[in-house]
Structure formats: structure tokens, C-alpha cells
């Protein structure tokens, strides 16, 4: 069955770049909002009655053609619709009607970006080459406006401030695939499954149960402990089998000292005398200071813990948890499918973009490597 994926975001956040990369992954078509609007921009006065009539006519023609596509086609739309706009709601209604006509699942994606990064992106050279809006002051005029978005299992709001287009596209494609196919047909079910696995682990539940005492900024429990625990559950082993240590990551750019990091890790270990494992805490804000000396090539500074987690070497390992709301907060930029299906898949963007010189051969090897499922 085909799918309709609607990506809504303010101009300049990177919708089209993400949509095109998702399309490669999902074998989908992309209908960019500029493809609909360009006739109106070329032949009418912007925001005149004739402008809106031209957009309606162009959109109707495109939708008629789209309705002729085979049932298994997936189409990704990009738009910029805000909930304080009558035009935005009118246009949104046409998308929903189209999904109903095709009897397609309607995936709603809202992309958001912090103002400083949004200003940088909106004035990019690439946008200039395509004749797109490049007014940085536009960001300030729209910073308080809310995007139109759906709610429910087929909706996703994603902050892409610190995510590359590759990472964002992979995350969203995994989410779409996990929601519509495979053993984890729905993202909520996958989250629930991981939550149950974590709750059944005496070690992980103990750490999470005293989370307030950890008191580190932007802190997550991550690393091999999550993957090992999930795979233990898959193979019927005890939750503690094979666990070597517990990794906490946090982000404190106010203290980049090694001494500060060591002090925090020591303090945290005193909070868990009953946990029979080594507990470590790493400040992701300072990783770039020592990375080259250890691995032989430099990396730019991370901007958050989530940014760092998104670069972990495998997709199954790029998962982090912490208490949140009434349950477990999960950050999984590549989804949970690989973790829960015991699949080891390299984070190919990580290797291809970071390894240089003698490491290039390894980068190419890993970027083209097959995925492996544990058996």
C-alpha cells in the first residue's frame, strides 16, 4: 500500500533536502510545494486573489495526476502551513481529502528548528541558487507561530536543529517503515516493548528510579547496556547477562574540563552502591577536545547530547532513555526496529563523514557493509 507523507516546516529549515533523502530510502516520489506554487509566482502578483486561484488550479491538476498513480506509490509532500493562517488550513484540508480519496495512510511530520540555526540555513547559497526566500528576518517574524500538524501514531514532531539531513531522513524513514510493516508495525508498540524490557531489568530500573539524584544537564542513559538488555530479552537470557557497564551521557558546555567530568562520574557512582557494574558519565560537550588524539581524526563540537547520540556507530546502539512524563522518554534517531529485531547495522553516515586518510578504506567498507541480524 502507498503512503502520503506530509512534511510541514517553515521556509529554510531543510524540508526538501530531507524529503529527497527519504524518497531514496522509501522509493517514493516528492511533490515539493514550490512545484505547485511556481506557476503562480511566475504569472501573478504574490498574495493577490489571482495568485491563490493559480495555486488552487496548479494543485488540482497535480492531485488529479497523483490519483492516477498505482496504489503502491508513496508520495512525500513539503509545505509551510501555520495554524493562524486561513490559507494554511484550506490547503491542509486538500491534503487530507487527497489521502481519503486514495485511502492512503497519512503521515504528518512537523519540522522545527531553533532560531539561530534557522537563520543560518535560510541564507544558504543553495537556497540562493534556487531562487528561494533568503530573508533572515523572516525567522524572527515567525518564531512564535505554530505549524499545522496532526496528532496520534502517524504524526511526528522533530527538532532538526542539531540533526543532519541524513540523520533526520533516516529517522523519519525508519519511523514510517516501522509503523507500517515488519514485526514492530507501530512506533507506540515498539516504545512500549522497550519500556517493558527496561522495567524488567533490575539494573536499568534502579538507575532510572534515582534519576533526580543524578542531576546532570541533558542527561541520558545510553550505550551498550540498552542493546545488551534488549537482546537478552529477545534470546530469553537474564537481563544482566553480558552487561559490562552503564553509560550516562550529558551536555555541560559551561564546564569542559576533564576534572569536572571525572568528578561527576565519581559522584554518580556513590549514588548506586547496590549496582554491581561500573557506571561512567561522559560530557558530550567536550568530546571534540580529546577525540582526535584517541581516534586519529577531528570532529566538530557536538551541540547537544542528542546530537552526539545520533553519531553512535550503529543504529541499534543509537538509543537513549531517561524518565519522562508518565513513563519512559526514548531518543532513537534511527528508530527502534534494529534494536528490537537484533539487527546490527552501521551508522553509515557516521563512518563516511568522519573517517579520513588511512581510515577512508574502512569508511568505504563499513558504508557498503551488509546488515547483520543476531541469531
WOQUITA-V922384 format. One line per field, one symbol per residue. psi: psi as a letter, one per 30 degrees, with the letter a starting at -180 (. if undefined). A space follows every 10 residues. Layout:
BEGIN
psi: ???
END
This chain:
BEGIN
psi: klkkjjjkll kffgeeeeee eeeeeghllk jkffeefeee eeflkkglee eeeeeeeeee eeeeeeffll fgkkkkkkli kkfgkeeeee eeeeeeeeee efhkkjkkkk klkkeeeeee efgleeeefg glkgjffeee fgffkkkkll lafgkkkkjg egkleeeeee eeeeeeefff lafifkeeee eeeeeeeeef jeeeeeeffh eefehkkhkl kaafeeeeee eeeeggllef kfkelkkkkl jjgfjgkeee eeeeeeeeef fifgjhlkkl kkjffgefff eeeefgklll klfleeeeef gkeleffikl llkkbgbkkk jifgafeeef ghkjkkieee eefeklbffe eeeeeefgll lkkk.
END
